[in-house]
C-alpha cells in the first residue's frame, strides 16, 4: 500500500512539473548567457541583415524555439513577422524581406542584471496610460545604443514609475540601425539612476 501511495505521488509530481513547463508564457532564451553572436544579433538573427528565409532556417533549427508561426498583415497595410514560444520571441519584417527588429520577452531578469551586463541606459521614457474607471498605468522604456535596443520594464500602477535594483525587465527589442535612430529621437529622458520618474 505504501509503495502504491509513493508511486501515485511521484506520478503526480512528474505530471505537475511537466504541466508547469508546458504552460510557461516565457521564452527559455537566457539573454545573459546567449553567446551565439554580439547584440543586436540574437541567436544568429541580425536586424537589418537577416532575410526572412534565413530567419526561418534559424528558428526551425533552434532547440530554444517552438511553435513558430508566420503572421502576415501586409494586405491590410501592416507587416509580416514570425512569432515563436507563444509570442515571447518575434522577428518583424514590416516593409521588405529583411528583419528590422527582434523582440524577446523575459522572465526573472532585473534591471540590476541588465546594467551589470550592458551598463546604464543612454536615455529613458516613461509612458502613462489610463482608461475611464481604471487606475493609471506606467511603463518605462530604456534606450541602449551600444546593443541597438529598446528595453521595456514591467508595467506598474500609478502616475509615476519607481525603478529600483529589483525592477524586472519585461522585454527587449533589438533594432536595425534605422529603428534605433528613430528610438534615439523619441526616447530622450535622462537616466539618473534608481529612483522615481515622472512622464
ChimeraX attribute file (.defattr): number of C-alpha atoms within 10 A of each C-alpha:
attribute: neighborCount
match mode: 1-to-1
recipient: residues
	/A:1	6
	/A:2	7
	/A:3	8
	/A:4	9
	/A:5	10
	/A:6	11
	/A:7	12
	/A:8	12
	/A:9	12
	/A:10	12
	/A:11	12
	/A:12	12
	/A:13	12
	/A:14	11
	/A:15	12
	/A:16	12
	/A:17	11
	/A:18	11
	/A:19	11
	/A:20	10
	/A:21	11
	/A:22	9
	/A:23	9
	/A:24	12
	/A:25	15
	/A:26	17
	/A:27	19
	/A:28	17
	/A:29	18
	/A:30	13
	/A:31	15
	/A:32	12
	/A:33	7
	/A:34	12
	/A:35	13
	/A:36	11
	/A:37	12
	/A:38	12
	/A:39	20
	/A:40	23
	/A:41	22
	/A:42	19
	/A:43	18
	/A:44	17
	/A:45	24
	/A:46	24
	/A:47	26
	/A:48	19
	/A:49	14
	/A:50	18
	/A:51	18
	/A:52	20
	/A:53	10
	/A:54	16
	/A:55	18
	/A:56	18
	/A:57	11
	/A:58	15
	/A:59	21
	/A:60	14
	/A:61	10
	/A:62	11
	/A:63	9
	/A:64	14
	/A:65	19
	/A:66	16
	/A:67	11
	/A:68	17
	/A:69	15
	/A:70	12
	/A:71	13
	/A:72	15
	/A:73	11
	/A:74	12
	/A:75	8
	/A:76	7
	/A:77	9
	/A:78	12
	/A:79	15
	/A:80	19
	/A:81	20
	/A:82	21
	/A:83	21
	/A:84	19
	/A:85	20
	/A:86	17
	/A:87	18
	/A:88	18
	/A:89	25
	/A:90	20
	/A:91	27
	/A:92	22
	/A:93	24
	/A:94	18
	/A:95	13
	/A:96	12
	/A:97	16
	/A:98	21
	/A:99	26
	/A:100	25
	/A:101	27
	/A:102	25
	/A:103	21
	/A:104	25
	/A:105	22
	/A:106	22
	/A:107	17
	/A:108	12
	/A:109	19
	/A:110	19
	/A:111	21
	/A:112	17
	/A:113	16
	/A:114	18
	/A:115	12
	/A:116	11
	/A:117	11
	/A:118	12
	/A:119	12
	/A:120	17
	/A:121	21
	/A:122	16
	/A:123	20
	/A:124	23
	/A:125	20
	/A:126	19
	/A:127	16
	/A:128	19
	/A:129	13
	/A:130	13
	/A:131	8
	/A:132	6
	/A:133	6
	/A:134	9
	/A:135	11
	/A:136	15
	/A:137	17
	/A:138	21
	/A:139	22
	/A:140	24
	/A:141	22
	/A:142	25
	/A:143	26
	/A:144	21
	/A:145	19
	/A:146	12
	/A:147	15
	/A:148	24
	/A:149	25
	/A:150	25
	/A:151	24
	/A:152	22
	/A:153	23
	/A:154	15
	/A:155	16
	/A:156	15
	/A:157	15
	/A:158	15
	/A:159	19
	/A:160	19
	/A:161	22
	/A:162	16
	/A:163	16
	/A:164	14
	/A:165	14
	/A:166	12
	/A:167	16
	/A:168	21
	/A:169	24
	/A:170	21
	/A:171	20
	/A:172	21
	/A:173	21
	/A:174	27
	/A:175	28
	/A:176	21
	/A:177	17
	/A:178	13
	/A:179	18
	/A:180	21
	/A:181	13
	/A:182	11
	/A:183	20
	/A:184	18
	/A:185	9
	/A:186	12
	/A:187	17
	/A:188	14
	/A:189	17
	/A:190	13
	/A:191	16
	/A:192	12
	/A:193	12
	/A:194	13
	/A:195	11
	/A:196	11
	/A:197	19
	/A:198	14
	/A:199	13
